[in-house]
Amino acid sequence: MDGWTMILFRSILFILLLFFTTKILGKKQISELSFFEYIAGITIGSIAGEVVTGLESNIYHGALAMIIFGAVTLGVDFLSLHSKKFRDFVEGKGTVIIKDGKILEENLKKEKYTIDELSALLRQKDIFRVADVEFAVLEPRGNLSALLKRENRPLTPKDLQMKMPSEKEPQTVIMDGSILDEALRSAGKSRRWLHLELEKLGVTLENVFLGQVDSYGDLTVDIYDDKIQVPSPTQRPLLLAMLKKVQADLELFSLGTDDEKAKQMYKSNAEKMQKEIEKLTPYLNG
């Protein structure tokens, strides 16, 4: 077997071996790495590169070395799951670097971070003033976790005592102009409904690059021609506007009649309608 054929054979073999090794080690090998996983990943890649291009080396020795490093990494991950002390030793601990709006300089120096680097990490969290931070921790994997002071946190619906509907994962029902029937069934919709919604939006199935159904049952589409503006779903806002109109009409009827019995009936129904509108507004508000 000549050199080029050997490199081709070894490349394919080690691509597959690297793939299965990484698959066994888990997603952490391609996301956030601990110190040990970082070292192991570099070493495994170096072994693979050396064996693929080093024609004089023994291919089986390289494969064995990769398997050993993979097994050791897997063993370290297993021990880390069952022992906090071992996990703290291998992966490290989080370090508090901001407390009560003040930077803890000693901890910052200990982690070898500069003020500029800390400022960059804060800006990634949309935080531009250290004084706004209640508590910040530099995690073992290098990312920053920060908690703003209560007065600087954005308002949430819970703060305003607003009841919000639960959200579900949107279902992709159209991709590259083709209907995905399984996703359509998961959304509780049919092909007939889908074609009717596309007609309302004024687009054809072949022109749709991506179509999704949200948790409210509305269809949104992205078409191939970016210059064409597709209208947003309006069913829920229109329904809310209709309910508000009915409630307003009932109040007008109450004010426009001299019959006390009819006046009371209109007024009572207007109040009931208002209560229902308040309940449905989070669901129908666009």
Buried (B, 14 or more C-beta within 10 A) or exposed (E): EEEEEBBEEBBEBBEEBBEEBBEEBEEBBEEBBBEBBEEBBEBBEEBBEEBBEEEEBEBEEBBEBBEEBBEEBBEBBEBBEEEEEBBEEBBBEEBEBBBEBEBBEEBBEEEEBEEEEBEEBBEEBEBEEBEBBBBBBBBBBEEBEBEBEEEBEEEEEEEEEEEEEEEEEBBBBBBEBEBBEEBBEBBEBEEEBBEEBBEEBEBEBEBBBBBBBBBBBBBBBEBEEEEEEBEEBEBBEEEBEEBBEBBEEBBEBBEEBEEEEEBEBBBEBBBEBBEEBEEBBEBBEE
